[in-house]
Amino acid sequence: MIRTLKAEEISCRVNQINEKGLTLLLYKDARVDMDILDETFGSMNWKKEYSRDNKNCTVSIYDKEKKEWVSKEDTGVESNSEAEKGLASDSFKRACVNWGIGRELYSAPFIYIPSDKTNIVTGKNGKATTFDKFYVEAIKYDDNREIVGLAIKNQLNKRVYLYKKEGTKDEDNK
């Protein structure tokens, strides 16, 4: 069974921003996927293959009982900065989600940081922006691998977001 992501394996990205506040998205990078594949299956028991000019990635895991490779595939999208590298990375990360790596991030709550907890400025283009960085301080999951607790801090180590799913008890969280 593939484990859930640890707080330090999850990154935060600003999704939307205006003068009143901003929203964050949680994500994982390809290195996390590779580390979890190595940890779970062993470095020699998984492989990735690209097709359609890196648009598709197939992640295969060797099943010792069946004595065959089992594969899952997905398609990615180009990134804004490095299109080709971003495309390959995105298709790989999506194929890894098919194996269950980081799928719990789809249960993330709506993360809103009000302007009094972050530094929002007007950029050169006249639009709101921030140079603040955010990271996951702590995360808790229930038995269904859904996020039931989440704490986010900024680069100054100040907590800017705290979530506890309604109806959950601290001792029920993992």
Buried (B, 14 or more C-beta within 10 A) or exposed (E): EBEBBEBEBBBBEBEEBEEEBBBBEBBBEBEBBBEBBEEBBEEEBBEBEBEEEBBBBBBBBBEEEEEEEEBBBBBBEBBEEEEEEBBBBBBBBBBBBBBBBBBBBEBBBEBEBEBEBBEBEEEEEEEBBBEBEBBBBBBBBBEEBBBBBBBBBBEEEEEBBEBBBEEBEEEEBE
